[in-house]
Amino acid sequence: MSAPLLIRQAVLFDAAYAASKRSMSGDARVSVRCRNGRIVEVGARLASSPDERIIDARGATIVPGLHDHHIHLFALAAAERSVRCGPPHVVDRGGLRRVLRACSGSGWIRGVGYDDTVCGEIDACVLDAWEPDRPVRIQHRSGVAWVLNTAAMRALALDDAPDRAGIERDAGGRPTGRLFRLDGWLRTRLVDAEPVRLHDASRQLARFGITGVTDASVTNDVRTAAQFRTLEARGDLLQRVRAMGGGSRVDSAGGLDARFADRDDLLAERKILLDEHDLPPLDELVGSIRAVHATDRGTAFHCVTRAELVLALAALDEAGVSNDRIEHASLVSDDALPLLARLRPTVVTQPGFVYAHGDRYRREVAADEHDQLYRCASLVRAGVPVAFGSDAPYGPTNPWLIMHAAVARSTRVGALLGAAERIAPEAALRAFCSGADDPGGPMRTLRVGDPADLCVLTEPWQTVRDRLDTCRVRATVRGGRVIYEDVTVADLIREAVIFENDEVGESGPCRH
């Protein structure tokens, strides 16, 4: 059980403010008391008790704890100890060769973030020229594919899996080193790999004010759910977790695979991957949706192309929508908007890609489709529930940078991409502050009786809203427990309080 907490001199950002958009400059400061995981008192002048931890907000704003509605926790943790193999860290063939050769040690080299703009499609032959002895595996920035060198293929015994779908082979039947959608299978082969720990990744999320996440990994199952619980009990995982689960594809009867059929309250929607090059028949997809709905759960469709979205919407139109989600909605054509507006599945999108990859989109995507990339404003106007996720590690992790991208629609170099899809800062914040089980729904409130999941900013909202990408968090509170506090800001505040008290004589005569 967390210790009692009192946050003083704060301004609450709640759903009422988000709706009215009134100026907060004149709003009264309040104190917020948290006990037993909930907000128990909100008032202008609350006296502190000896057992309470005190945070002085000094006029800064408290918002509901942020929830990342689409993230991959274990992949994020693994990426933090991997070699960066794509922009902006690596931009050409020479740079990729240098970072691989610079890796010390003798075991596996794990690379992430490779982009074809670095040196085109790579395979085992390319990697062998740079590192022939140590096993190397490099993940494509999309997360869809891995590329292995020959040493890695030997270590994984690819020759023992001649019929494994997803292992690319040349005309002679030899593996090329490229693997597609085989993350789960890879994990079974990497038995000697160091276990991935969430300690550092979870604390990084807490620094951004994130108190909850939805893990969207298709490999999640009851074993993953148990792992999340163990990590939380051990203190390695600080956030509340909601997870998708289930198989990546449907079967001919529309049935569920064994992993999803096992019930676990932590597992929510069934994740369904749609790959444009291998789309399932419509009737199979409809059968799968109905089977999922029969378990009182919804589906979550991975849709990054126009064709994938059209198929998902057609299947939902026939099967009916019941707590279903569209993940990414990377490209939403004008023709798809009316059907989205009628069906109203939740769209969980990632405007952070506008910043991270927008300059490449401007080169590679037709100009008349720029407004169709990671739409926000048009979906909101159409009445479609919209929530934000990072898709980390494949997209930027910082939710404040993602909010900025949704508001400014600016790329890494400052170019404008899809100006018509810009939304207000309050709408961007709301997309990270809806409930875990109601993404895109109403903004969570900060009222007595609500869970004490809070994010204390370092400044008032009217200052933060104009430069979201530089926002700093003063403290993050999950269930009344402080899981992050900016000690630099805390020290400055303590020094200021001591100075102010000395000036007015509360700590004895001034001796300056």
Disulfide bonds with the S-S distance in Angstrom:
none
